[in-house]
């Protein structure tokens, strides 16, 4: 996905998130235990403003101050205002501009375009899950979800692994998107870290599913039953031991 697609995704999903907030702020969010929609909205609006400040302050790191937050009745409009500011800040920047990020391999504005598109998509799913019936919320947009899998495995995985997790013993995983192109091979070396390549290769376990189900599984939004596993299925339970939660 290019910069324009990421900005369009932020706009679409932030608007849908605000609509979910207007449906009620008191509902619990099943995928974020202990949070209500109001808590989720305050998190989302704070992250949008924080990311915008990192870009506006480039190349220096921006502020980490928590912004003023409205009462529950004002949250939907606050979400929209924060998304408006984020999109305007990103659109005014060159994606290749030098910028502070928490990814050592990408210190450019493009990182924040992608990160905020994927962050917003998963939290939209959370917000809609709070109001969904038995059928559950709609899936994440397929192409954005595939981009989210690639971002998680290519960028976020190393960051999460650096925070701790069990000592690895060479465990391998093959992720296979079933609703379009996309394959990823992950190795957890005993020396630490994680090695990710975009290829088809035999692994301890193959994890197959739609792009939406894969990205939601990686972010621990859905249970193991939402993906198909072939091979050593015990490796599904091993994953959260190797990779700490965000």
Secondary structure, 3 states (H helix, E strand, C coil): CCHHHHHHHHHHHHHHHHHHHHCCCCCECCCCCCCEHHHHHHHHHHHHHHHHHHHHCCCCCCCCCCCCCCCHHHHHHHHHHHHHHHHHHHHCCCCCCECCCCCCCCCEHHHHHHHHHHHHHHHHHHHHHHHCCCCCCCCCCHHHHHHHHHHHHHHHHHHHHHCCCCCCCCEEEEEEECCCCCEEEEEECCCCCCEEECCCCCCCEEEEECHHHHHHHHCCCCCHHHCEEEECCHHHHHHHHHCCCC
